[in-house]
Amino acid sequence: QVQLVESGGGLVQPGGSLRLSCAASRSIFSINTMGWYRQAPGKERELVATIKSGGRTNYADSVKGRFTISRENANGKVYLQMNMLKPEDTALYYCNADPFGLGSSRGYWGQGTQVTVSS
């Protein structure tokens, strides 16, 4: 089992940047997939980005070229660098740990951190 705590959200103007952090309760060497997901009001939770234990990444088309996911296995940290933010990026962002690569629904979730992009 692993507990996850997200941080780094806030209010930012369009075109700005934020860096989200996810702190796990232990090292994440053995975690197959770490990911960031988001949920906007009235919408379903959606994938933002994932990163495998070997470093392979996957991004939603809507964030490609703007967001970068990274992980520090020994420290149990996962980051999401978000650049060129748009109002449509406004959402509650969740960190997910999928230990065996069975899908996010079979993994662990944090409580989320709010990102609001507005002028």
C-alpha positions as CSV (number, residue, x, y, z in Angstrom):
1,Q,0.0,0.0,0.0
2,V,1.1,3.6,-0.6
3,Q,-0.3,7.0,0.5
4,L,0.0,9.9,-1.9
5,V,-0.1,13.6,-1.1
6,E,-0.3,16.2,-3.9
7,S,0.9,19.8,-3.6
8,G,1.7,22.8,-5.8
9,G,-1.7,23.8,-7.1
10,G,-3.0,27.3,-7.2
11,L,-4.3,30.2,-9.2
12,V,-2.3,31.2,-12.3
13,Q,-2.9,33.4,-15.3
14,P,-3.3,32.0,-18.8
15,G,0.2,31.3,-20.2
16,G,1.7,30.8,-16.8
17,S,3.4,27.8,-15.3
18,L,2.9,25.5,-12.2
19,R,4.8,22.5,-10.9
20,L,2.7,19.9,-9.1
21,S,4.4,17.5,-6.7
22,C,3.2,14.1,-5.5
23,A,4.8,12.7,-2.4
24,A,4.5,8.9,-1.8
25,S,4.8,7.3,1.6
26,R,7.6,5.1,0.4
27,S,10.0,4.8,-2.5
28,I,8.4,4.1,-5.8
29,F,11.0,1.8,-7.4
30,S,8.5,-1.0,-7.5
31,I,5.5,1.0,-8.7
32,N,4.9,0.1,-12.3
33,T,3.1,3.3,-13.4
34,M,2.7,6.7,-11.7
35,G,0.3,9.1,-13.2
36,W,-1.5,12.4,-13.0
37,Y,-5.2,12.7,-13.7
38,R,-7.6,15.6,-13.5
39,Q,-11.3,16.3,-13.0
40,A,-13.0,19.5,-14.0
41,P,-16.4,20.4,-12.6
42,G,-19.2,18.4,-14.3
43,K,-16.7,16.2,-16.1
44,E,-15.2,12.8,-15.7
45,R,-11.7,12.2,-14.4
46,E,-9.3,12.1,-17.3
47,L,-5.7,11.0,-17.9
48,V,-3.1,13.8,-18.0
49,A,0.2,11.9,-18.1
50,T,1.7,8.7,-16.9
51,I,5.3,7.5,-16.4
52,K,6.5,3.9,-16.2
53,S,9.2,2.7,-13.9
54,G,11.6,2.6,-16.8
55,G,10.8,6.2,-17.7
56,R,8.5,5.8,-20.6
57,T,5.9,8.5,-20.7
58,N,2.4,9.0,-22.1
59,Y,0.5,12.2,-22.4
60,A,-3.1,13.3,-23.2
61,D,-3.2,15.0,-26.6
62,S,-4.4,18.2,-24.9
63,V,-1.3,18.6,-22.9
64,K,1.4,17.3,-25.2
65,G,4.2,19.8,-25.6
66,R,3.1,21.8,-22.6
67,F,3.3,19.4,-19.7
68,T,6.2,17.2,-18.5
69,I,5.9,14.3,-16.0
70,S,8.9,13.0,-14.1
71,R,9.6,10.7,-11.2
72,E,12.2,10.3,-8.5
73,N,12.0,6.7,-7.4
74,A,14.2,6.8,-4.3
75,N,12.5,9.8,-2.9
76,G,9.0,8.7,-3.8
77,K,8.3,11.8,-5.7
78,V,6.4,12.5,-9.0
79,Y,6.2,15.9,-10.6
80,L,4.1,17.5,-13.3
81,Q,5.6,20.6,-14.9
82,M,2.8,22.5,-16.5
83,N,3.7,25.3,-18.9
84,M,1.6,27.5,-21.2
85,L,-1.5,26.9,-19.0
86,K,-4.9,27.5,-20.5
87,P,-8.3,28.1,-18.8
88,E,-9.4,24.6,-19.9
89,D,-6.6,23.1,-17.7
90,T,-8.6,24.2,-14.6
91,A,-9.3,21.1,-12.6
92,L,-8.6,19.1,-9.5
93,Y,-5.4,17.2,-10.2
94,Y,-4.8,13.8,-8.7
95,C,-1.8,11.6,-8.4
96,N,-2.1,7.9,-9.0
97,A,0.1,4.9,-8.2
98,D,-0.6,1.8,-10.2
99,P,1.7,-0.8,-8.7
100,F,1.2,-3.6,-11.2
101,G,0.2,-1.8,-14.4
102,L,-3.4,-3.0,-14.1
103,G,-4.9,0.5,-14.6
104,S,-5.4,3.5,-12.5
105,S,-8.7,2.2,-11.0
106,R,-6.7,-0.7,-9.4
107,G,-4.2,1.7,-7.9
108,Y,-4.0,4.3,-5.2
109,W,-5.1,7.9,-5.3
110,G,-4.2,11.1,-3.5
111,Q,-6.7,13.8,-2.4
112,G,-5.9,16.1,-5.2
113,T,-4.7,19.7,-5.6
114,Q,-6.7,22.4,-7.3
115,V,-5.4,24.2,-10.4
116,T,-7.2,27.3,-11.5
117,V,-6.2,29.1,-14.7
118,S,-7.8,32.5,-14.9
119,S,-7.1,36.1,-15.6
